Amino acid sequence: MNLSLDKIRIDRGTQSRAKIDQATVAEYADLMRDGAKFPPVVVFHDGAEYFLADGFHRYFAAKKAGSPGISCNVEEGTLRDAILYSFGANSDHGLRRTPADKRKAVMAMLSDIEWQDWSDREIARQCCVSHPFVAAIRKEMGAEKKETKFKQGGKITTRQEKPKQEDPVQTFTQIEQMTAAVQELREKNEDLQDQVTIAFAASMDDIKKEQAESVIKDLRSQIRLLEIELKAVTSSRDQFQAENAQLMKQVTMLQKKLKKLEGN
């Protein structure tokens, strides 16, 4: 379906990225002028208005290119449905989401009076991120969940949260994977910094310098988020080990008592 740009609402909080990348908008606009075809944007229609939920760079590019309308996939739903959908938009297509984009989506859900009660795994699924990442941001915001709301028999039921026992094998594997990912990103970051230093010495043009610096900035952000996830998983491992040590002490104490009883 092709909709007029003037009919699509973009001012109702459905833009979930940290910012619009103007270079990407300009690139898309040039391609549109040359006749390139882009995937349809996603809009939600509540019976009266159309809310843009996915495709802001394409929308602004179409506007910049002078197009009166844009191809759309129209979903029936409310403004709130559109906002929720936007949190996971562009996870596997279009301009790759930045760490700041992912963080903004998670923080928006954790700030919402309804969505903040969802489990970390459900928020992670909706935002297309990992659940340790959600847990780390929840803790950072001071919004650690004490209870979870869910539907049971058509009614909303509240359940008190209990500490979860992590699988130690899975936890150690996650730590190893994240540590390796952090190290790999650090190496890429250092390599790019070396390239930038060489580029400056060789008088590389300003555009290439800015591109290299932008990549380095993005890598640094990825390292920071991976380190947050690593810290969260490490914390889970440490808690598991502490609880396991306490249980072993209790077992040893009970074994001693049992031997005494058998000796009497």
C-alpha positions as CSV (number, residue, x, y, z in Angstrom):
1,M,0.0,0.0,0.0
2,N,1.3,3.5,-0.9
3,L,0.5,6.2,1.6
4,S,1.0,9.9,1.4
5,L,3.8,11.1,3.7
6,D,1.5,13.7,5.1
7,K,-0.8,11.0,6.4
8,I,1.8,9.2,8.4
9,R,2.3,10.3,12.0
10,I,6.0,10.4,13.1
11,D,5.5,12.6,16.2
12,R,3.9,10.2,18.7
13,G,6.9,8.5,20.3
14,T,7.4,5.6,17.8
15,Q,10.9,6.6,16.9
16,S,13.0,4.3,19.1
17,R,16.5,5.0,17.8
18,A,18.8,7.2,19.8
19,K,19.1,9.5,16.7
20,I,18.4,9.7,13.0
21,D,21.6,9.2,11.0
22,Q,21.5,12.0,8.4
23,A,24.3,10.5,6.3
24,T,22.1,7.4,5.8
25,V,19.0,9.5,5.0
26,A,21.0,11.4,2.3
27,E,22.4,8.1,0.9
28,Y,18.9,6.6,0.7
29,A,17.5,9.8,-0.9
30,D,20.1,9.6,-3.6
31,L,19.3,6.0,-4.3
32,M,15.6,6.7,-4.4
33,R,16.2,9.5,-6.9
34,D,18.1,6.9,-9.1
35,G,15.1,4.6,-9.0
36,A,16.1,2.2,-6.3
37,K,13.3,0.2,-4.6
38,F,13.3,-0.1,-0.8
39,P,11.3,-2.4,1.4
40,P,8.0,-1.0,2.7
41,V,8.0,0.8,6.0
42,V,5.7,-0.5,8.7
43,V,2.8,1.6,10.0
44,F,0.0,0.9,12.5
45,H,-3.6,2.1,11.8
46,D,-6.0,2.6,14.7
47,G,-8.9,3.3,12.4
48,A,-8.2,7.0,12.2
49,E,-4.4,7.6,12.1
50,Y,-1.3,5.9,10.7
51,F,1.7,5.7,13.0
52,L,5.1,5.0,11.6
53,A,6.7,2.1,13.6
54,D,9.6,1.0,11.4
55,G,11.4,2.9,8.6
56,F,12.2,6.4,9.8
57,H,15.3,6.6,7.7
58,R,13.4,5.6,4.6
59,Y,10.6,8.0,5.5
60,F,12.9,11.0,5.8
61,A,14.8,9.9,2.7
62,A,11.6,9.8,0.7
63,K,10.8,13.3,1.9
64,K,14.3,14.5,1.0
65,A,14.0,13.0,-2.4
66,G,10.7,14.9,-3.0
67,S,8.5,11.8,-3.1
68,P,4.8,12.4,-2.2
69,G,4.3,9.0,-0.7
70,I,6.0,5.8,0.4
71,S,5.2,2.0,0.2
72,C,3.8,0.7,3.5
73,N,2.9,-2.5,5.2
74,V,-0.1,-1.5,7.3
75,E,-0.8,-3.3,10.6
76,E,-4.1,-2.9,12.5
77,G,-3.3,-1.6,16.0
78,T,-3.1,1.3,18.4
79,L,-0.4,3.8,19.0
80,R,0.8,1.7,21.9
81,D,1.1,-1.3,19.6
82,A,3.2,0.8,17.2
83,I,5.5,1.9,20.0
84,L,6.0,-1.7,21.3
85,Y,6.7,-2.9,17.7
86,S,9.3,-0.1,17.2
87,F,11.5,-1.4,20.1
88,G,12.6,-4.4,18.1
89,A,12.6,-2.7,14.6
90,N,15.8,-3.0,12.5
91,S,17.2,-5.8,14.5
92,D,17.9,-7.8,11.3
93,H,17.6,-5.4,8.4
94,G,18.2,-1.8,7.4
95,L,20.7,0.4,9.2
96,R,22.3,-1.7,12.0
97,R,21.1,-0.6,15.4
98,T,23.8,1.0,17.6
99,P,24.3,0.1,21.3
100,A,22.6,3.4,22.1
101,D,19.6,2.4,20.1
102,K,19.3,-0.9,22.0
103,R,19.8,0.9,25.3
104,K,17.1,3.5,24.5
105,A,14.5,0.8,23.6
106,V,15.2,-1.2,26.8
107,M,15.1,1.9,29.0
108,A,11.8,2.9,27.4
109,M,10.2,-0.4,28.4
110,L,11.6,-0.3,31.9
111,S,10.2,3.2,32.4
112,D,6.7,2.2,31.3
113,I,4.2,1.5,34.1
114,E,3.0,-1.7,32.4
115,W,6.0,-3.1,30.5
116,Q,8.4,-2.7,33.4
117,D,6.7,-5.6,35.1
118,W,7.5,-7.9,32.2
119,S,10.2,-10.4,32.7
120,D,13.8,-9.6,31.6
121,R,13.5,-12.4,29.0
122,E,10.3,-11.0,27.5
123,I,11.7,-7.5,27.3
124,A,14.8,-8.9,25.8
125,R,12.8,-10.8,23.2
126,Q,10.7,-7.7,22.4
127,C,13.8,-5.4,22.0
128,C,15.9,-8.2,20.3
129,V,18.7,-8.0,22.9
130,S,20.1,-10.4,25.6
131,H,18.3,-10.8,28.9
132,P,21.5,-10.1,30.9
133,F,21.7,-6.8,29.1
134,V,18.1,-6.0,30.3
135,A,18.9,-7.1,33.8
136,A,22.0,-4.9,33.9
137,I,20.1,-1.8,32.7
138,R,17.2,-2.6,35.1
139,K,19.7,-2.7,38.0
140,E,21.4,0.5,36.7
141,M,18.1,2.3,36.7
142,G,17.3,1.1,40.2
143,A,14.2,-0.7,38.9
144,E,14.9,-4.2,39.9
145,K,11.7,-6.3,39.7
146,K,10.2,-7.6,42.9
147,E,7.2,-9.2,41.2
148,T,5.9,-10.3,37.8
149,K,2.5,-9.9,36.3
150,F,1.0,-12.5,34.0
151,K,-2.3,-13.8,32.7
152,Q,-3.8,-16.9,34.2
153,G,-7.3,-18.1,33.5
154,G,-8.1,-14.7,31.9
155,K,-7.1,-12.8,35.1
156,I,-4.0,-10.8,35.9
157,T,-2.0,-12.6,38.5
158,T,0.9,-11.2,40.5
159,R,3.8,-13.4,41.4
160,Q,6.6,-12.5,43.8
161,E,10.0,-12.9,42.1
162,K,12.4,-15.5,43.5
163,P,16.1,-15.6,42.9
164,K,16.8,-17.8,39.9
165,Q,19.5,-20.6,40.0
166,E,21.7,-20.2,36.9
167,D,23.1,-23.2,35.1
168,P,26.8,-23.0,36.0
169,V,27.9,-24.6,32.7
170,Q,25.9,-22.2,30.7
171,T,27.0,-19.3,32.8
172,F,30.7,-20.2,32.4
173,T,30.2,-20.6,28.6
174,Q,28.6,-17.1,28.4
175,I,31.4,-15.6,30.3
176,E,34.0,-17.2,28.0
177,Q,32.1,-16.0,24.9
178,M,31.6,-12.5,26.2
179,T,35.2,-12.2,27.3
180,A,36.4,-13.3,23.8
181,A,34.0,-10.8,22.2
182,V,35.2,-8.0,24.3
183,Q,38.8,-8.8,23.5
184,E,38.1,-9.1,19.7
185,L,36.4,-5.7,19.8
186,R,39.3,-4.2,21.7
187,E,41.7,-5.5,19.1
188,K,39.6,-4.1,16.3
189,N,39.4,-0.8,18.1
190,E,43.2,-0.6,18.5
191,D,43.7,-1.6,14.9
192,L,41.3,1.2,13.7
193,Q,43.0,3.7,16.0
194,D,46.3,2.8,14.3
195,Q,44.8,3.2,10.9
196,V,43.4,6.6,11.9
197,T,46.8,7.7,13.1
198,I,48.4,6.6,9.9
199,A,45.6,8.3,7.9
200,F,46.1,11.6,9.6
201,A,49.8,11.4,8.9
202,A,49.1,10.6,5.2
203,S,46.5,13.4,5.0
204,M,43.5,11.2,4.4
205,D,40.5,13.3,3.3
206,D,38.1,14.4,6.1
207,I,35.2,12.2,5.1
208,K,37.3,9.0,5.5
209,K,38.7,10.3,8.8
210,E,35.2,10.9,10.1
211,Q,34.0,7.4,8.9
212,A,37.0,5.8,10.7
213,E,36.4,7.8,13.9
214,S,32.7,6.9,13.8
215,V,33.5,3.2,13.5
216,I,35.8,3.5,16.5
217,K,33.2,5.3,18.5
218,D,30.7,2.5,17.7
219,L,33.2,-0.2,18.7
220,R,33.8,1.5,22.0
221,S,30.1,1.5,22.7
222,Q,29.8,-2.2,21.8
223,I,32.7,-2.9,24.2
224,R,31.0,-1.0,27.0
225,L,27.7,-2.9,26.5
226,L,29.4,-6.3,26.3
227,E,31.3,-5.5,29.5
228,I,28.0,-4.6,31.2
229,E,26.6,-8.0,30.1
230,L,29.8,-9.7,31.1
231,K,29.5,-8.1,34.6
232,A,25.9,-9.3,34.9
233,V,26.7,-12.9,34.0
234,T,29.8,-12.9,36.2
235,S,27.6,-11.6,39.1
236,S,25.2,-14.5,38.5
237,R,28.1,-17.0,38.5
238,D,29.5,-15.5,41.8
239,Q,26.1,-15.7,43.4
240,F,25.7,-19.3,42.4
241,Q,29.1,-20.2,43.7
242,A,28.4,-18.5,47.0
243,E,25.1,-20.3,47.4
244,N,26.7,-23.6,46.5
245,A,29.5,-23.1,49.1
246,Q,26.8,-22.4,51.7
247,L,24.9,-25.5,50.8
248,M,28.2,-27.6,51.0
249,K,28.8,-26.2,54.5
250,Q,25.3,-27.2,55.6
251,V,25.8,-30.7,54.1
252,T,29.1,-31.1,56.0
253,M,27.5,-30.0,59.2
254,L,24.6,-32.4,58.8
255,Q,27.0,-35.3,58.0
256,K,28.9,-34.6,61.3
257,K,25.6,-34.6,63.2
258,L,24.6,-37.9,61.6
259,K,27.9,-39.6,62.5
260,K,27.5,-38.5,66.1
261,L,24.0,-39.9,66.2
262,E,25.2,-43.2,64.7
263,G,28.0,-43.4,67.3
264,N,25.5,-43.1,70.3
